[in-house]
Amino acid sequence: MARPRLFLLLLLTLPLQPLSLPWPDTTHGAIAGLILSALERATSFLEHRLPEINLDGAVGFQVLEVQLRGVQSKWAHDALLQPLSLRAGQLADKLLDLLRRSIYYLEQSDPVYLREFQPSIQQGFWKLPQAWTRTNTSLVYHWLELLDSFSEESSDACLVQLLGTGTDGDQPCRLSDFCKALMTKPRCSGYSLSHQLLFFLWARMQGCTQGLFRQSQHYINLFCANMMDLNQRAEATGLSYPAQDLFMENIMFCGMAGFSDFYKLRWLEAILSWQNPQVGCFGKPADRDEEPQEAIPLRQGILRRVRRREKLFTADGCSCHNTATAVAALGGFLYVLADYPPHYGAAAEMLLEDGRPLTATP
Ligand SMILES: *[C@@H]1O[C@H](CO)[C@@H](O)[C@H](O)[C@H]1NC(C)=O
């Protein structure tokens, strides 16, 4: 794997002038600049494809907007970081405008789904972690269920119960026994596991604290420990294209749940390397696509619902879901950098599990 070298090379070849950030630690400044540039490119992809963006895409960019606001306000306190703060703030403003406009298209393409999941793209729903923790390896399952009995339909139905957005008029946070059992089922993996975590993460965002939700933190610890284990396994087997989506989703969700060990520098390097540099999206790597490029028509209008997890491949291989998870993962990296001022060295420590020093100064 040549990725770490590629990244160092990138840092070394960056033009010095625009990067002569007034930051005590220039490597941090360079990394923040790289992430911001990637996010600016992804945002112009969102702008150009706004009518095609599904709800998943909107959720990822909504999380990014919250992360950028957090970054903006952390950096605003430091006069030296004003330029970076301004840049994050401008990007967040642009996203706010685009997300407002995207609701119009979502209303056209899938009004039912929009009504059910609208809280997740509303201002104030997503909250940044208030404290950081790390995953606990002793919670990793000894074996996994082979059969995935977890359908996206049932997972969605339980999320709707949680949000209280169904047509039955039920209050948020009230759950059927079916959903309680499904969302706490042990030894799940893949998207089933990430949706179990998403469920408890949304319960936290929604403010559910009673009944099963008294144990929310226990389940969040359990699920993220296993998502970390799966990400490490995915990394060990090379992070091929189909595995990238879940890998980034795990970083997005567990990062927002406050697990800083998902923000590894080498994972950041990998994600940055997956972006389509021209279009700004994430998706199927173009150079490995041996078929002549074919446009797979959008399935909106054919299916009643546009699945959140559905991959919307256009001729350039861009995927809505991939792009959404990538920007929210990258936004988390930026936020963790901003949340740990570099002179404390804590960000360097957390981002660098592979032991390479991040700081140029001791
Ligand atoms: C990890 O989890 C185990 C089992 O629940 C627990 O005994 C241990 O204290 C935890 N370790 C940390 C560092 O939280």
The ligand as a MOL file (V3000), in Angstrom:
LIG
                    3D

  0  0  0     0  0            999 V3000
M  V30 BEGIN CTAB
M  V30 COUNTS 14 14 0 0 0
M  V30 BEGIN ATOM
M  V30 1 C -14.3010 -2.7310 28.3060 0
M  V30 2 O -15.4150 -3.5740 28.4470 0
M  V30 3 C -15.2600 -4.5360 29.4640 0
M  V30 4 C -16.4380 -5.4880 29.3850 0
M  V30 5 O -17.6570 -4.8260 29.4650 0
M  V30 6 C -15.1540 -3.8250 30.8010 0
M  V30 7 O -15.0010 -4.7600 31.8580 0
M  V30 8 C -13.9630 -2.8730 30.7760 0
M  V30 9 O -13.9070 -2.1190 31.9570 0
M  V30 10 C -14.0610 -1.9360 29.5790 0
M  V30 11 N -12.8270 -1.1820 29.4510 0
M  V30 12 C -12.8380 0.1320 29.3750 0
M  V30 13 C -11.5030 0.7710 29.2170 0
M  V30 14 O -13.8500 0.7990 29.4050 0
M  V30 END ATOM
M  V30 BEGIN BOND
M  V30 1 1 1 2
M  V30 2 1 1 10
M  V30 3 1 2 3
M  V30 4 1 3 4
M  V30 5 1 3 6
M  V30 6 1 4 5
M  V30 7 1 6 7
M  V30 8 1 6 8
M  V30 9 1 8 9
M  V30 10 1 8 10
M  V30 11 1 10 11
M  V30 12 1 11 12
M  V30 13 1 12 13
M  V30 14 2 12 14
M  V30 END BOND
M  V30 END CTAB
M  END
